[in-house]
Amino acid sequence: KFSTDGREVVAGSSDDSIYVYDLEANRVSLRTVAHTSDVNTVCFDDESGNLILSGSDDNLCKVWDRRCFIGRDKPAGVLVGHLEGVTFIDSRRDGRYF
């Protein structure tokens, strides 16, 4: 998915990671091992592009805050309860609802 300003793309991958690609610099600006299985779906959650949502075959939805990636790549929140892998996630881009 593209960021609201069109400068970045966020993508999930089969290596359990989330990638943020900076289109202007033509390079990967962020890579984090996000799940324990394939990352099926990702999106930006707010207008600033700091919050990223991800869903995976490990049955989890995770919220990532890029401002908190100083030491270790840990999610800001983990939402459990799905019985199957999460294949789609979308946001209202208000930083609250998805």
C-alpha positions as CSV (number, residue, x, y, z in Angstrom):
1,K,0.0,0.0,0.0
2,F,1.1,3.6,-0.7
3,S,1.4,6.2,2.0
4,T,-0.9,9.2,1.8
5,D,1.8,11.4,0.4
6,G,2.8,8.8,-2.2
7,R,6.5,8.8,-1.1
8,E,6.5,5.3,0.5
9,V,5.2,1.8,-0.1
10,V,4.6,-0.7,2.7
11,A,4.7,-4.4,1.9
12,G,4.5,-7.8,3.7
13,S,6.6,-10.8,2.6
14,S,6.9,-14.5,2.9
15,D,10.1,-14.1,5.0
16,D,7.9,-13.0,7.9
17,S,8.9,-9.3,7.5
18,I,7.5,-5.9,6.8
19,Y,9.3,-3.7,4.3
20,V,8.8,0.1,3.8
21,Y,10.3,1.3,0.6
22,D,11.2,4.9,0.1
23,L,10.3,5.8,-3.5
24,E,12.2,9.1,-3.6
25,A,15.5,7.6,-2.3
26,N,14.9,4.3,-4.2
27,R,15.8,2.1,-1.2
28,V,14.3,0.1,1.6
29,S,13.9,2.5,4.6
30,L,12.6,-0.1,7.1
31,R,12.7,-3.8,7.4
32,T,11.5,-5.7,10.5
33,V,10.8,-9.3,11.2
34,A,7.2,-8.8,12.1
35,H,5.6,-12.3,12.5
36,T,6.4,-16.0,12.8
37,S,4.7,-16.8,9.4
38,D,4.0,-15.1,6.1
39,V,2.8,-11.5,6.3
40,N,-0.3,-11.4,4.1
41,T,-1.5,-7.9,4.5
42,V,-0.2,-4.5,5.6
43,C,-1.3,-0.9,5.5
44,F,-0.5,2.5,6.9
45,D,-2.9,3.4,9.8
46,D,-2.6,7.2,10.0
47,E,-1.9,10.2,7.8
48,S,1.7,10.6,9.1
49,G,2.8,7.1,8.1
50,N,4.1,6.3,11.5
51,L,1.6,3.6,12.3
52,I,1.6,0.4,10.3
53,L,-0.8,-2.5,10.6
54,S,0.0,-6.1,9.7
55,G,-1.8,-9.4,9.5
56,S,-0.2,-12.8,9.1
57,D,-0.7,-16.6,8.8
58,D,0.3,-16.7,12.5
59,N,-3.4,-15.5,13.2
60,L,-2.2,-12.2,14.6
61,C,-2.8,-8.5,13.8
62,K,0.0,-6.2,14.9
63,V,0.3,-2.5,15.2
64,W,3.7,-1.0,14.6
65,D,4.9,2.5,15.5
66,R,7.9,3.6,13.5
67,R,8.8,6.2,16.2
68,C,9.5,3.4,18.6
69,F,12.0,1.4,16.6
70,I,15.1,2.7,18.4
71,G,16.4,-0.5,20.0
72,R,14.4,-3.5,19.2
73,D,11.7,-4.0,16.6
74,K,8.7,-4.7,18.8
75,P,5.0,-4.0,18.0
76,A,3.1,-1.3,19.8
77,G,0.2,-3.7,20.0
78,V,-0.8,-7.3,19.2
79,L,-4.4,-8.3,18.6
80,V,-5.1,-12.0,19.2
81,G,-8.2,-14.1,18.7
82,H,-8.3,-15.0,15.0
83,L,-8.7,-18.7,14.4
84,E,-7.2,-18.6,10.9
85,G,-4.6,-16.5,9.2
86,V,-5.4,-12.8,8.6
87,T,-5.6,-12.1,4.8
88,F,-6.8,-8.5,4.7
89,I,-6.5,-5.4,6.8
90,D,-7.5,-1.9,6.1
91,S,-7.6,1.4,8.0
92,R,-9.8,4.5,8.2
93,R,-6.4,6.3,8.4
94,D,-7.5,8.1,11.6
95,G,-5.1,6.2,13.9
96,R,-7.9,4.6,15.8
97,Y,-10.0,2.2,13.7
98,F,-9.2,-0.5,11.2
